[in-house]
Amino acid sequence: MSVIPNNFLWGGAAAANQYEGGYNEGGKGLSVADCFTAGEKNRRREYTDGVIEGKYYPSHIATDFYHNYKEDIKLFAGMGYKCFRTSIAWSRIFPEGDEAERNEEGLQFYDDVFDELLKYGIEPVITITHYEVPYGLVKKYGSFKSRKTIDCFVRYSEVIFKRYKDKVKYWMTFNEINTMAHDPAQQTGIRILEGENRKQVIYQAAHNMLVASAKAVKLGHEINPDFKIGCMICMPMFYPETCKPDDQIAAMQANDEVYFFSDVQCRGYYSAKAKRMFVKEELHIEMAEEDEQILREGSVDYIGFSYYMSGVSTSREVETVQGNMMKMVKNPYLVESEWGWGIDPVGFRFCLNCLYDRYQLPLFCVENGFGAHDELTSDGKVHDPYRIDYYRQHIEEMKKAMDIDGVDIIGFTAWGCIDLISAGSGEMKKRYGMIHVDRDNEGNGNLKRTIKDSYYWYKKVIATNGEDL
Ligand code: BGP
């Protein structure tokens, strides 16, 4: 008998700002992601108030799911998906983030998308916001610097919970909420202004987000007690560089930055260490009287997380490299992707164990995948054996975590199941999909979809419930 239960949620994952496009159609307002240009070397260096003539904004058309959702969902169904994770673009529902009226056309778009998914028996798994705060809220309130944005988030959540309560059961509040500690601009459009204390700004906004998340969880459960509402954490577990005790402390501290967020969302309160950090760093986090209770009442039902790579920490003064959202030391034992991300399937098992041991909540791996330069060959195909290898090894380790370690995992969604633009770099050439999309870094291409070899492989994995890898 398979160690994977029959109701396991196999599927794929994407985010509105990375694949949807239609950035100003159907009444949609600008989101933070819509204001990032592809800068030099296509890094998203600039952050502007909208559109500058001659600049390319990758998220504006992305891979145009907006106009192709029927074709794309049919392709997902062809792989046998049980679920599809995506986000709702907040500014499609509230274009400026705080207006009195919701945008009916935006709501209808997601009704259509969810109906199309459900037609094939695919369960939508929804991230309430995935790096997509409406730009209007950034301009007015500085995003989550202000508690006003908490109210806007809760109101938006209420609208979508009520509207889709019979279509969506699985939700997550903020994508990779812990990336706030590393890149608040990408996470929620927060800019640190001159004279501001970076940490003070980050942790105040983080508190506001944690309160917003907890309020949404509580409200969601009131609207539909069957809802399963999770957090979403970016998970590279950090190893110590050596068995030198100081390296162990360095790794512990790197992991504590992750746990800072998941502790609050899973346990409902700040850890002693987190509170001590506020004191030691002289951070003055404004909390309302009712916040403690809100956090307690709004803990999550499951832990959604992304895993691409592990990290390494050291007590030495050394140069770090950029991993997924976080900086780390290179791991000499790992082979790296073309983007320098260490491939570590065993680290995936380790990470599953760490999360489950700490919280004993069901885990949902909502992002795992391999970014590579794929080539559309003259036979009209994309041969991506490296991607198949990556997934095979990670799923094997996931099965060990379930079978040997007893970890409760409810689903696995392959990131960027269809090619989309990279969150970290704004590039199109860093492809993750099992479906190729004809579009390049400058936005050229006819958007034609082509099935990759990994598509057929994953179809077989789902059909055999993870037996035939
Ligand atoms: C995660 C994000 C995704 C995604 C992925 C891959 O951090 O949640 O949005 O993009 O990383 O990262 P990248 O696109 O930078 O390769």
Residues whose N, C-alpha, C, O or C-beta is under 5 A from the ligand:
A	BS01	BGP	A15 E176 G371 I421 S422 A423 G424 S425
